[in-house]
Amino acid sequence: MTNRMHCAAALALMAGTIAMSASAQSVPLTDRPHYPLGAATQSLSPVGIEVANIGSSGNDGIVILPHPDTREMHVSLEGSGGGAGGQLKVKGNWNIKENTKGRSETMTANYLPGGLIEVSFDFHETNPSSLTAEYYFQGALVRTEEGLDPNPPGGPPTLRVFPGLISGIALDLSWRYYPGPPPRHGYNIGGPGWETGMTVGGTVINFDHVVLTAVTATPLVDSISSYEITTNAMPSFTITGETMTLGLACSGDLNSDGFVDDADFVEFAYAYDQLLCP
C-alpha cells in the first residue's frame, strides 16, 4: 500500500471518530484565568466569581481566557439591575487564520423603559456572508431564520425581548463554534422569563433562548482568544458557572472546520502531488 493510500485510510477512519471527540464539561471557575476590566474588582464568593465596583462608564467588567481548544462556551451570569438605560456587553475576541490581525464580535443588551430588552449584534469585523437565528422554547426549536443581513440598513441586527418574569439579570451568555460547512460562530442568549420576543427578522414568537450565528463562505475564525463581559447596568454581577466544549483543534483537520473528512484529504492530496507540507 502506498503512503497516499495509508493516509487516505487513516483520514477515513478518523472522519468517523474525531468529529465526535468534542465533549462538554463543567469547568471550575478557578481553572481558567479571569481578570477585572476597568475599575472592577473580582473575588470568590460562595456563589461564584463576584465582579464588583462597577461604575457608569460601561468599561468595567471581566475578561475570561478560555481553553485554546474550546469549541463552545457557556457563562452563567447573575446580577441585580437591568434598569432602563443600562447596558450589558459581551465581546468575543477571535484568532484569525494565516496570522492576520485578530477580529472581534459583540453582543449588546440594552435595557429600555417598560422592561424591554433590545439586543444588538455586531459581526462586521469577521465579515460574515449572512446570519442564522434559531429560536428555542422549552428545549424545542420553534423557528429558524436564515439569510439574515449581517449589516442591515440603519444599524446592526437587533433582537427585542419582552420579558415576563425577569428580575434583574439572569442570562446564559455563550459563544459557539459550529463545525462543518459552512462554518458558523456566534452567540446564544436567553434566560428565565424570556417568554415572548420579537425575532431578528421581526416576527413576534414565544421563545426562551435564541442562537444567532454568523455564516461565512470560507473558514476565517481559527479559535477564540478571550471573552469580555462589561456593563453599567448593575453595581455588581456574579459568574455562577462556566461550561466549555473542547475539541476544536485536531492535527488531521487541515481546513480547520472542526471535522476530518474528504475536504481535508483533498487538501492533503494536492499538497502531496506538489510535494508540499499541507
MARROZA-135091 format. One line per field, with one value per residue: residue number from 1; residue in three letters; chain; x, y, z of N, C-alpha, C in turn. Coordinates in pm, whole numbers, plus 50000, padded with zeros to 5 digits. Example, Ala and Ser with C-alpha at 12.3 -4.5 7.8 and 13.67 -1.06 7.14 Angstrom:
! MARROZA-135091
k 1, 2
r ALA, SER
c A, A
nc1 51319, 51285
nc2 49431, 49775
nc3 50780, 50708
cac1 51230, 51367
cac2 49550, 49894
cac3 50780, 50714
cc1 51320, 51290
cc2 49670, 50003
cc3 50780, 50787
***
This chain:
! MARROZA-135091
k 1, 2, 3, 4, 5, 6, 7, 8, 9, 10, 11, 12, 13, 14, 15, 16, 17, 18, 19, 20, 21, 22, 23, 24, 25, 26, 27, 28, 29, 30, 31, 32, 33, 34, 35, 36, 37, 38, 39, 40, 41, 42, 43, 44, 45, 46, 47, 48, 49, 50, 51, 52, 53, 54, 55, 56, 57, 58, 59, 60, 61, 62, 63, 64, 65, 66, 67, 68, 69, 70, 71, 72, 73, 74, 75, 76, 77, 78, 79, 80, 81, 82, 83, 84, 85, 86, 87, 88, 89, 90, 91, 92, 93, 94, 95, 96, 97, 98, 99, 100, 101, 102, 103, 104, 105, 106, 107, 108, 109, 110, 111, 112, 113, 114, 115, 116, 117, 118, 119, 120, 121, 122, 123, 124, 125, 126, 127, 128, 129, 130, 131, 132, 133, 134, 135, 136, 137, 138, 139, 140, 141, 142, 143, 144, 145, 146, 147, 148, 149, 150, 151, 152, 153, 154, 155, 156, 157, 158, 159, 160, 161, 162, 163, 164, 165, 166, 167, 168, 169, 170, 171, 172, 173, 174, 175, 176, 177, 178, 179, 180, 181, 182, 183, 184, 185, 186, 187, 188, 189, 190, 191, 192, 193, 194, 195, 196, 197, 198, 199, 200, 201, 202, 203, 204, 205, 206, 207, 208, 209, 210, 211, 212, 213, 214, 215, 216, 217, 218, 219, 220, 221, 222, 223, 224, 225, 226, 227, 228, 229, 230, 231, 232, 233, 234, 235, 236, 237, 238, 239, 240, 241, 242, 243, 244, 245, 246, 247, 248, 249, 250, 251, 252, 253, 254, 255, 256, 257, 258, 259, 260, 261, 262, 263, 264, 265, 266, 267, 268, 269, 270, 271, 272, 273, 274, 275, 276, 277, 278
r MET, THR, ASN, ARG, MET, HIS, CYS, ALA, ALA, ALA, LEU, ALA, LEU, MET, ALA, GLY, THR, ILE, ALA, MET, SER, ALA, SER, ALA, GLN, SER, VAL, PRO, LEU, THR, ASP, ARG, PRO, HIS, TYR, PRO, LEU, GLY, ALA, ALA, THR, GLN, SER, LEU, SER, PRO, VAL, GLY, ILE, GLU, VAL, ALA, ASN, ILE, GLY, SER, SER, GLY, ASN, ASP, GLY, ILE, VAL, ILE, LEU, PRO, HIS, PRO, ASP, THR, ARG, GLU, MET, HIS, VAL, SER, LEU, GLU, GLY, SER, GLY, GLY, GLY, ALA, GLY, GLY, GLN, LEU, LYS, VAL, LYS, GLY, ASN, TRP, ASN, ILE, LYS, GLU, ASN, THR, LYS, GLY, ARG, SER, GLU, THR, MET, THR, ALA, ASN, TYR, LEU, PRO, GLY, GLY, LEU, ILE, GLU, VAL, SER, PHE, ASP, PHE, HIS, GLU, THR, ASN, PRO, SER, SER, LEU, THR, ALA, GLU, TYR, TYR, PHE, GLN, GLY, ALA, LEU, VAL, ARG, THR, GLU, GLU, GLY, LEU, ASP, PRO, ASN, PRO, PRO, GLY, GLY, PRO, PRO, THR, LEU, ARG, VAL, PHE, PRO, GLY, LEU, ILE, SER, GLY, ILE, ALA, LEU, ASP, LEU, SER, TRP, ARG, TYR, TYR, PRO, GLY, PRO, PRO, PRO, ARG, HIS, GLY, TYR, ASN, ILE, GLY, GLY, PRO, GLY, TRP, GLU, THR, GLY, MET, THR, VAL, GLY, GLY, THR, VAL, ILE, ASN, PHE, ASP, HIS, VAL, VAL, LEU, THR, ALA, VAL, THR, ALA, THR, PRO, LEU, VAL, ASP, SER, ILE, SER, SER, TYR, GLU, ILE, THR, THR, ASN, ALA, MET, PRO, SER, PHE, THR, ILE, THR, GLY, GLU, THR, MET, THR, LEU, GLY, LEU, ALA, CYS, SER, GLY, ASP, LEU, ASN, SER, ASP, GLY, PHE, VAL, ASP, ASP, ALA, ASP, PHE, VAL, GLU, PHE, ALA, TYR, ALA, TYR, ASP, GLN, LEU, LEU, CYS, PRO
c A, A, A, A, A, A, A, A, A, A, A, A, A, A, A, A, A, A, A, A, A, A, A, A, A, A, A, A, A, A, A, A, A, A, A, A, A, A, A, A, A, A, A, A, A, A, A, A, A, A, A, A, A, A, A, A, A, A, A, A, A, A, A, A, A, A, A, A, A, A, A, A, A, A, A, A, A, A, A, A, A, A, A, A, A, A, A, A, A, A, A, A, A, A, A, A, A, A, A, A, A, A, A, A, A, A, A, A, A, A, A, A, A, A, A, A, A, A, A, A, A, A, A, A, A, A, A, A, A, A, A, A, A, A, A, A, A, A, A, A, A, A, A, A, A, A, A, A, A, A, A, A, A, A, A, A, A, A, A, A, A, A, A, A, A, A, A, A, A, A, A, A, A, A, A, A, A, A, A, A, A, A, A, A, A, A, A, A, A, A, A, A, A, A, A, A, A, A, A, A, A, A, A, A, A, A, A, A, A, A, A, A, A, A, A, A, A, A, A, A, A, A, A, A, A, A, A, A, A, A, A, A, A, A, A, A, A, A, A, A, A, A, A, A, A, A, A, A, A, A, A, A, A, A, A, A, A, A, A, A, A, A, A, A, A, A, A, A, A, A, A, A, A, A, A, A, A, A
nc1 50085, 50060, 50208, 50023, 49783, 49782, 49754, 49507, 49341, 49377, 49271, 49006, 48928, 48960, 48771, 48530, 48548, 48692, 48537, 48345, 48467, 48460, 48369, 48141, 48209, 48188, 48361, 48577, 48554, 48795, 48970, 49037, 49202, 49088, 49033, 48996, 48828, 48869, 48764, 48672, 48649, 48735, 48632, 48623, 48323, 48072, 47889, 48010, 48229, 48251, 48197, 48264, 48232, 48146, 48104, 47958, 48068, 48062, 48275, 48366, 48421, 48482, 48734, 48767, 48980, 48954, 49003, 49243, 49148, 48875, 48549, 48286, 48128, 47979, 47860, 47730, 47548, 47463, 47287, 47175, 46981, 46962, 46800, 46626, 46822, 47051, 47325, 47457, 47738, 47884, 48181, 48350, 48673, 48868, 49099, 49249, 49281, 49592, 49762, 49671, 49545, 49373, 49016, 48697, 48374, 48060, 47797, 47530, 47322, 47063, 46881, 46559, 46287, 45994, 46067, 46159, 46402, 46660, 46857, 47153, 47374, 47705, 47885, 48072, 48353, 48436, 48320, 48086, 47888, 47617, 47354, 47224, 46940, 46821, 46550, 46444, 46216, 46151, 46338, 46283, 46323, 46170, 46160, 46339, 46549, 46704, 46971, 46985, 47057, 47379, 47460, 47238, 47051, 47051, 47156, 47291, 47196, 46906, 46751, 46450, 46317, 46051, 46037, 45887, 45903, 46147, 46370, 46599, 46902, 46949, 47108, 47202, 47489, 47666, 47928, 47955, 48108, 48036, 48103, 48185, 48076, 47868, 48116, 48024, 47974, 47893, 47648, 47466, 47179, 46969, 46725, 46565, 46221, 46219, 45989, 45835, 45907, 46046, 46170, 46489, 46424, 46178, 45934, 45694, 45725, 45701, 45974, 46256, 46527, 46774, 46984, 47220, 47403, 47695, 47740, 47986, 48147, 48396, 48631, 48734, 48766, 48979, 49012, 48882, 49010, 48973, 48716, 48500, 48310, 48125, 47960, 47716, 47492, 47441, 47554, 47715, 47794, 47766, 47952, 47832, 47885, 48066, 48082, 48256, 48298, 48526, 48759, 48824, 49073, 49262, 49492, 49456, 49268, 49277, 49162, 49048, 48773, 48653, 48609, 48743, 48755, 48652, 48715, 48947, 49121, 49135, 49281, 49517, 49593, 49644, 49862, 50039, 50081, 50217, 50439, 50440, 50414, 50116
nc2 49881, 50220, 50528, 50732, 50592, 50480, 50715, 50804, 50601, 50634, 50891, 50840, 50668, 50836, 51029, 50925, 50927, 51141, 51366, 51337, 51377, 51592, 51716, 51823, 51993, 52083, 52352, 52430, 52745, 52855, 52743, 52857, 53159, 53469, 53813, 54139, 54417, 54763, 54962, 54761, 54507, 54173, 53877, 53567, 53410, 53234, 53176, 53215, 53376, 53698, 54009, 54332, 54684, 54835, 55094, 55375, 55391, 55185, 55034, 54864, 54540, 54199, 53981, 53672, 53401, 53151, 52790, 52695, 52509, 52534, 52480, 52544, 52758, 52834, 53080, 53136, 53390, 53615, 53887, 54185, 54433, 54597, 54810, 55075, 55227, 55095, 54880, 54582, 54421, 54180, 54057, 53882, 53789, 53700, 53461, 53471, 53306, 53240, 53417, 53682, 54003, 53991, 53957, 54084, 54023, 54146, 54139, 54319, 54406, 54618, 54791, 54898, 55137, 55008, 54745, 54629, 54457, 54517, 54364, 54379, 54292, 54284, 54198, 54284, 54286, 54024, 53979, 53826, 53633, 53603, 53583, 53343, 53273, 53091, 52983, 52879, 52708, 52588, 52385, 52298, 52352, 52621, 52806, 52904, 53136, 53221, 53350, 53615, 53965, 54066, 54324, 54526, 54801, 55106, 55019, 54771, 54416, 54345, 54218, 54203, 54171, 54087, 54062, 53837, 53752, 53832, 53933, 54165, 54049, 53747, 53548, 53320, 53338, 53280, 53159, 53002, 52767, 52642, 52351, 52219, 52255, 52533, 52709, 52833, 53080, 53235, 53374, 53269, 53347, 53391, 53322, 53286, 53364, 53472, 53485, 53590, 53739, 53961, 53859, 53860, 53885, 54008, 53890, 53818, 53587, 53309, 53232, 53099, 53106, 53216, 53140, 53303, 53304, 53368, 53319, 53206, 53199, 53082, 52925, 53138, 53228, 53102, 53031, 53114, 53381, 53543, 53647, 53890, 54058, 54333, 54605, 54857, 54832, 54746, 54738, 54525, 54189, 53829, 53553, 53245, 52996, 52801, 52643, 52448, 52324, 52114, 52043, 52164, 52182, 51978, 51760, 51640, 51796, 51973, 52195, 52327, 52312, 52177, 51911, 51595, 51501, 51429, 51673, 51755, 51558, 51617, 51856, 51756, 51565, 51725, 51877, 51668, 51578, 51797, 51784, 51922, 52055, 52001
nc3 50000, 49913, 50045, 50018, 50005, 50259, 50411, 50318, 50410, 50683, 50723, 50653, 50857, 51077, 51022, 51102, 51373, 51503, 51459, 51647, 51884, 52056, 52376, 52622, 52919, 53259, 53391, 53652, 53818, 53888, 53715, 53467, 53353, 53486, 53463, 53601, 53444, 53360, 53629, 53784, 54041, 54142, 54312, 54493, 54586, 54783, 54586, 54336, 54105, 54196, 54051, 54113, 54210, 53990, 53768, 53592, 53343, 53158, 53091, 53280, 53410, 53332, 53200, 53036, 52978, 52762, 52729, 52482, 52295, 52287, 52171, 52222, 52457, 52764, 52981, 53289, 53425, 53682, 53828, 53997, 53865, 53557, 53490, 53310, 53061, 53125, 53026, 52892, 52777, 52568, 52447, 52203, 52128, 51856, 51722, 51408, 51092, 50918, 51041, 51038, 51149, 51459, 51514, 51631, 51781, 51892, 52135, 52249, 52513, 52568, 52811, 52820, 52880, 53051, 53076, 52845, 52656, 52440, 52213, 52040, 51768, 51657, 51392, 51212, 51190, 51143, 50904, 50794, 50556, 50590, 50844, 51077, 51266, 51537, 51721, 52038, 52252, 52563, 52517, 52258, 51909, 51761, 51559, 51267, 51116, 50823, 50616, 50698, 50698, 50779, 50812, 50826, 50680, 50862, 51100, 51337, 51335, 51524, 51817, 51990, 52312, 52526, 52839, 53075, 53347, 53446, 53694, 53756, 53621, 53466, 53285, 53023, 52874, 52584, 52368, 52055, 51839, 51533, 51373, 51044, 50699, 50598, 50791, 51115, 51369, 51680, 51903, 52193, 52361, 52641, 52901, 53227, 53220, 52969, 52762, 52557, 52250, 51997, 51700, 51525, 51259, 51277, 51349, 51602, 51854, 52088, 52289, 52470, 52449, 52211, 51938, 51764, 51477, 51281, 50938, 50725, 50408, 50368, 50590, 50847, 51112, 51360, 51634, 51962, 52153, 52378, 52611, 52687, 52935, 52999, 53173, 53266, 53397, 53651, 53994, 54057, 53950, 53925, 53819, 53795, 53695, 53451, 53137, 52908, 52580, 52452, 52184, 51950, 51819, 51596, 51459, 51211, 51089, 50835, 50711, 50918, 50995, 51195, 51152, 51041, 50723, 50380, 50259, 50388, 50300, 50028, 50032, 50142, 49944, 49722, 49815, 49851, 49588, 49493, 49641, 49883, 50218, 50388
cac1 50000, 50140, 50192, 49899, 49672, 49783, 49699, 49364, 49271, 49379, 49175, 48871, 48898, 48947, 48650, 48416, 48569, 48737, 48428, 48261, 48553, 48436, 48286, 48110, 48248, 48183, 48497, 48584, 48574, 48935, 49052, 49083, 49231, 48988, 49096, 48900, 48842, 48836, 48776, 48606, 48724, 48678, 48661, 48547, 48217, 48010, 47809, 48095, 48320, 48177, 48261, 48203, 48286, 48113, 48054, 47867, 48142, 48036, 48402, 48402, 48371, 48577, 48775, 48792, 49065, 48911, 49099, 49266, 49074, 48732, 48457, 48163, 48147, 47863, 47887, 47608, 47568, 47351, 47309, 47054, 46992, 46889, 46706, 46631, 46947, 47164, 47376, 47544, 47805, 47968, 48270, 48436, 48792, 48898, 49221, 49214, 49374, 49702, 49833, 49623, 49504, 49256, 48889, 48607, 48229, 47998, 47654, 47499, 47185, 47023, 46760, 46475, 46170, 45889, 46120, 46202, 46545, 46697, 46987, 47209, 47490, 47797, 47972, 48133, 48496, 48458, 48269, 48009, 47802, 47478, 47331, 47116, 46884, 46744, 46476, 46406, 46124, 46149, 46425, 46244, 46343, 46038, 46169, 46471, 46557, 46833, 46997, 46965, 47160, 47463, 47478, 47116, 47047, 47001, 47222, 47317, 47078, 46855, 46650, 46378, 46258, 45954, 46045, 45768, 45927, 46286, 46402, 46741, 46961, 46985, 47119, 47303, 47561, 47761, 47983, 47958, 48168, 47967, 48190, 48123, 48048, 47965, 48148, 47942, 48011, 47806, 47608, 47343, 47134, 46837, 46720, 46433, 46127, 46220, 45876, 45782, 46006, 46042, 46291, 46573, 46352, 46063, 45816, 45680, 45700, 45743, 46099, 46330, 46661, 46800, 47122, 47244, 47536, 47745, 47771, 48092, 48167, 48521, 48675, 48813, 48798, 49054, 48975, 48853, 49124, 48925, 48572, 48485, 48176, 48126, 47824, 47689, 47352, 47428, 47676, 47797, 47732, 47839, 47961, 47800, 47933, 48115, 48091, 48326, 48307, 48658, 48772, 48838, 49198, 49284, 49603, 49411, 49169, 49363, 49093, 49001, 48628, 48604, 48593, 48839, 48668, 48705, 48770, 49085, 49201, 49159, 49393, 49637, 49632, 49704, 49994, 50123, 50117, 50313, 50547, 50432, 50364, 49980
cac2 50000, 50342, 50622, 50807, 50505, 50475, 50839, 50808, 50511, 50694, 51000, 50784, 50618, 50949, 51105, 50871, 50932, 51268, 51463, 51318, 51372, 51705, 51682, 51936, 51969, 52195, 52394, 52508, 52886, 52889, 52667, 52944, 53295, 53576, 53939, 54250, 54521, 54895, 54982, 54649, 54415, 54038, 53797, 53443, 53407, 53101, 53158, 53210, 53489, 53823, 54124, 54446, 54818, 54869, 55230, 55411, 55407, 55076, 54966, 54780, 54404, 54089, 53910, 53529, 53339, 53011, 52690, 52719, 52413, 52548, 52491, 52607, 52804, 52895, 53153, 53165, 53521, 53665, 54018, 54264, 54558, 54590, 54920, 55150, 55298, 55007, 54807, 54467, 54391, 54061, 54070, 53768, 53823, 53580, 53439, 53457, 53222, 53296, 53518, 53817, 54070, 53934, 54026, 54070, 54032, 54188, 54129, 54423, 54408, 54749, 54782, 55011, 55153, 54908, 54610, 54579, 54435, 54522, 54300, 54400, 54209, 54346, 54095, 54338, 54259, 53891, 53988, 53708, 53650, 53612, 53538, 53248, 53281, 52972, 53016, 52761, 52724, 52466, 52286, 52264, 52454, 52666, 52888, 52929, 53241, 53210, 53453, 53749, 54060, 54096, 54469, 54585, 54948, 55167, 54973, 54628, 54331, 54366, 54128, 54266, 54072, 54141, 53964, 53822, 53734, 53859, 54032, 54186, 53983, 53606, 53508, 53224, 53404, 53180, 53160, 52869, 52746, 52532, 52294, 52171, 52361, 52641, 52732, 52936, 53113, 53342, 53388, 53209, 53431, 53356, 53319, 53271, 53471, 53513, 53408, 53649, 53828, 53993, 53800, 53945, 53908, 54094, 53817, 53801, 53447, 53268, 53158, 53127, 53148, 53225, 53124, 53382, 53268, 53425, 53218, 53252, 53111, 53010, 52934, 53256, 53224, 52984, 52998, 53232, 53412, 53595, 53665, 54003, 54097, 54464, 54653, 54969, 54809, 54698, 54765, 54404, 54067, 53710, 53438, 53130, 52871, 52802, 52513, 52454, 52205, 52113, 51959, 52246, 52155, 51840, 51764, 51598, 51892, 52064, 52321, 52384, 52326, 52100, 51771, 51534, 51440, 51430, 51805, 51757, 51472, 51690, 51947, 51675, 51503, 51828, 51908, 51551, 51581, 51905, 51761, 52031, 52021, 52056
cac3 50000, 49905, 50155, 50000, 50043, 50405, 50464, 50286, 50503, 50815, 50724, 50650, 50991, 51170, 50992, 51176, 51517, 51558, 51455, 51764, 52001, 52145, 52490, 52709, 53057, 53351, 53423, 53777, 53790, 53909, 53621, 53360, 53403, 53485, 53500, 53603, 53343, 53410, 53773, 53853, 54125, 54141, 54431, 54502, 54686, 54783, 54464, 54219, 54094, 54204, 53987, 54182, 54186, 53852, 53757, 53482, 53217, 53065, 53062, 53394, 53399, 53349, 53079, 53059, 52876, 52750, 52684, 52339, 52212, 52314, 52059, 52271, 52593, 52829, 53105, 53363, 53484, 53760, 53887, 54017, 53790, 53431, 53476, 53184, 53041, 53150, 52911, 52917, 52651, 52562, 52331, 52174, 52050, 51779, 51646, 51266, 51017, 50840, 51118, 51016, 51271, 51524, 51495, 51744, 51761, 52017, 52159, 52347, 52563, 52619, 52891, 52784, 52967, 53041, 53085, 52715, 52635, 52299, 52198, 51907, 51739, 51563, 51336, 51091, 51179, 51086, 50768, 50751, 50438, 50638, 50980, 51100, 51401, 51575, 51842, 52115, 52364, 52644, 52456, 52121, 51807, 51718, 51440, 51213, 51015, 50755, 50517, 50754, 50662, 50895, 50818, 50771, 50680, 50985, 51220, 51349, 51356, 51660, 51873, 52101, 52402, 52622, 52948, 53158, 53491, 53480, 53796, 53738, 53505, 53485, 53145, 52979, 52766, 52536, 52234, 51995, 51708, 51467, 51270, 50921, 50602, 50612, 50932, 51181, 51506, 51724, 52042, 52244, 52470, 52692, 53045, 53288, 53193, 52828, 52713, 52435, 52193, 51856, 51647, 51442, 51135, 51302, 51390, 51746, 51888, 52221, 52295, 52593, 52411, 52068, 51894, 51644, 51429, 51156, 50837, 50636, 50293, 50389, 50729, 50878, 51254, 51397, 51771, 52042, 52237, 52506, 52620, 52777, 52979, 53063, 53197, 53357, 53433, 53788, 54069, 54059, 53899, 53965, 53729, 53880, 53637, 53313, 53071, 52780, 52496, 52392, 52067, 51829, 51749, 51553, 51365, 51079, 51037, 50761, 50678, 51045, 51001, 51308, 51115, 50949, 50623, 50243, 50226, 50436, 50213, 49903, 50057, 50159, 49818, 49636, 49868, 49827, 49446, 49473, 49738, 49979, 50351, 50396
cc1 50089, 50117, 50060, 49779, 49666, 49718, 49549, 49285, 49265, 49279, 49032, 48832, 48876, 48819, 48531, 48429, 48601, 48626, 48340, 48341, 48529, 48343, 48265, 48149, 48238, 48324, 48496, 48617, 48718, 49027, 49112, 49109, 49113, 49056, 48991, 48931, 48802, 48861, 48719, 48703, 48660, 48721, 48576, 48445, 48159, 47930, 47896, 48197, 48237, 48259, 48190, 48273, 48264, 48049, 47968, 47937, 48106, 48161, 48445, 48342, 48483, 48611, 48812, 48879, 49029, 49029, 49120, 49192, 48924, 48653, 48330, 48183, 48020, 47908, 47753, 47631, 47444, 47387, 47178, 47072, 46908, 46785, 46723, 46759, 47070, 47202, 47468, 47606, 47894, 48050, 48356, 48550, 48846, 49040, 49181, 49322, 49483, 49767, 49792, 49573, 49378, 49133, 48803, 48463, 48168, 47849, 47622, 47351, 47158, 46889, 46680, 46358, 46067, 45939, 46165, 46353, 46571, 46840, 47035, 47340, 47576, 47899, 48064, 48282, 48524, 48393, 48192, 47925, 47656, 47473, 47219, 47071, 46797, 46681, 46424, 46309, 46112, 46224, 46394, 46271, 46207, 46043, 46315, 46461, 46697, 46848, 46974, 47084, 47247, 47488, 47355, 47121, 46991, 47065, 47238, 47189, 47036, 46746, 46583, 46305, 46167, 45950, 45917, 45799, 46070, 46295, 46553, 46789, 46996, 46990, 47221, 47369, 47665, 47810, 47983, 48034, 48100, 48056, 48111, 48090, 47902, 47996, 48064, 47994, 47925, 47770, 47476, 47301, 46993, 46838, 46579, 46344, 46128, 46111, 45817, 45886, 45980, 46175, 46368, 46503, 46223, 45938, 45812, 45642, 45736, 45874, 46167, 46479, 46676, 46949, 47137, 47388, 47566, 47784, 47875, 48115, 48293, 48563, 48765, 48860, 48868, 49018, 48945, 48969, 49083, 48778, 48548, 48338, 48189, 47983, 47827, 47549, 47333, 47557, 47769, 47721, 47821, 47837, 47943, 47848, 47980, 48122, 48160, 48316, 48439, 48660, 48788, 48961, 49210, 49390, 49562, 49311, 49243, 49294, 49024, 48851, 48568, 48586, 48715, 48757, 48731, 48768, 48915, 49174, 49230, 49277, 49523, 49686, 49698, 49846, 50091, 50171, 50224, 50437, 50558, 50391, 50226, 49962
cc2 50125, 50431, 50696, 50723, 50489, 50598, 50849, 50721, 50571, 50808, 50948, 50732, 50732, 51025, 51056, 50883, 51070, 51371, 51453, 51328, 51486, 51663, 51804, 51900, 52097, 52226, 52469, 52654, 52930, 52821, 52756, 53084, 53389, 53704, 54050, 54352, 54655, 54906, 54864, 54572, 54277, 53964, 53671, 53453, 53266, 53072, 53144, 53323, 53616, 53936, 54248, 54576, 54860, 55007, 55251, 55420, 55303, 54997, 54872, 54641, 54303, 54032, 53767, 53478, 53191, 52919, 52707, 52624, 52424, 52563, 52565, 52643, 52869, 52961, 53186, 53290, 53563, 53801, 54091, 54398, 54551, 54700, 54993, 55231, 55214, 54929, 54695, 54428, 54269, 54069, 53945, 53813, 53696, 53580, 53408, 53376, 53306, 53416, 53662, 53875, 54007, 54019, 54006, 54077, 54070, 54163, 54227, 54417, 54545, 54737, 54911, 55025, 55044, 54766, 54552, 54567, 54433, 54472, 54322, 54324, 54279, 54242, 54151, 54303, 54121, 53876, 53864, 53739, 53662, 53570, 53435, 53260, 53159, 52998, 52888, 52799, 52590, 52352, 52249, 52381, 52493, 52753, 52902, 53037, 53236, 53325, 53594, 53837, 54091, 54245, 54540, 54737, 55000, 55117, 54823, 54547, 54333, 54266, 54201, 54159, 54144, 54044, 53958, 53824, 53765, 53962, 54049, 54115, 53840, 53544, 53397, 53287, 53307, 53211, 53017, 52873, 52624, 52475, 52249, 52285, 52401, 52663, 52846, 52959, 53229, 53333, 53316, 53294, 53391, 53356, 53303, 53391, 53523, 53434, 53463, 53743, 53858, 53945, 53900, 53979, 53987, 54023, 53801, 53655, 53426, 53192, 53189, 53142, 53141, 53210, 53200, 53357, 53336, 53311, 53275, 53150, 53027, 53025, 53056, 53253, 53093, 52937, 53127, 53255, 53468, 53630, 53772, 54029, 54230, 54514, 54785, 54953, 54771, 54726, 54645, 54291, 53950, 53607, 53314, 52998, 52891, 52660, 52533, 52320, 52211, 52022, 52036, 52207, 52007, 51842, 51722, 51692, 52002, 52195, 52383, 52407, 52242, 51953, 51725, 51455, 51452, 51563, 51816, 51671, 51539, 51785, 51870, 51619, 51603, 51860, 51791, 51549, 51685, 51891, 51876, 51977, 52080, 52138
cc3 50000, 50025, 50143, 50040, 50194, 50464, 50437, 50382, 50642, 50826, 50727, 50788, 51088, 51147, 51072, 51326, 51570, 51558, 51579, 51893, 52099, 52259, 52576, 52851, 53137, 53397, 53556, 53747, 53809, 53809, 53512, 53415, 53386, 53533, 53500, 53493, 53404, 53559, 53852, 53941, 54115, 54265, 54426, 54614, 54688, 54656, 54341, 54222, 54092, 54145, 54040, 54142, 54040, 53849, 53635, 53347, 53113, 53030, 53173, 53379, 53417, 53212, 53119, 52945, 52865, 52717, 52534, 52246, 52229, 52185, 52101, 52417, 52643, 52958, 53170, 53446, 53560, 53819, 53904, 53949, 53665, 53416, 53344, 53177, 53066, 53026, 52957, 52784, 52666, 52433, 52319, 52086, 51986, 51726, 51502, 51196, 50950, 50907, 51086, 51148, 51328, 51504, 51620, 51699, 51895, 52017, 52272, 52384, 52624, 52690, 52875, 52882, 52944, 53044, 52953, 52710, 52485, 52285, 52055, 51892, 51633, 51517, 51227, 51078, 51120, 50949, 50722, 50628, 50477, 50784, 50981, 51245, 51425, 51711, 51907, 52225, 52435, 52575, 52312, 52026, 51750, 51594, 51399, 51107, 50955, 50656, 50567, 50722, 50784, 50914, 50761, 50773, 50812, 51111, 51225, 51363, 51502, 51694, 51988, 52181, 52502, 52740, 53028, 53305, 53531, 53590, 53794, 53613, 53542, 53347, 53128, 52858, 52713, 52396, 52183, 51864, 51647, 51358, 51148, 50828, 50605, 50760, 50989, 51321, 51551, 51870, 52069, 52363, 52512, 52842, 53097, 53256, 53051, 52756, 52584, 52379, 52047, 51797, 51563, 51311, 51153, 51348, 51541, 51775, 52034, 52210, 52427, 52568, 52260, 52044, 51764, 51599, 51297, 51063, 50742, 50526, 50308, 50534, 50749, 51022, 51288, 51538, 51845, 52139, 52372, 52495, 52726, 52810, 53051, 53078, 53273, 53415, 53578, 53862, 54078, 53990, 53936, 53853, 53814, 53822, 53495, 53261, 52938, 52710, 52424, 52269, 51940, 51750, 51715, 51444, 51224, 51015, 50962, 50726, 50800, 51049, 51113, 51280, 51036, 50849, 50485, 50206, 50272, 50346, 50079, 49920, 50070, 50025, 49724, 49683, 49842, 49682, 49417, 49562, 49837, 50114, 50367, 50521
***
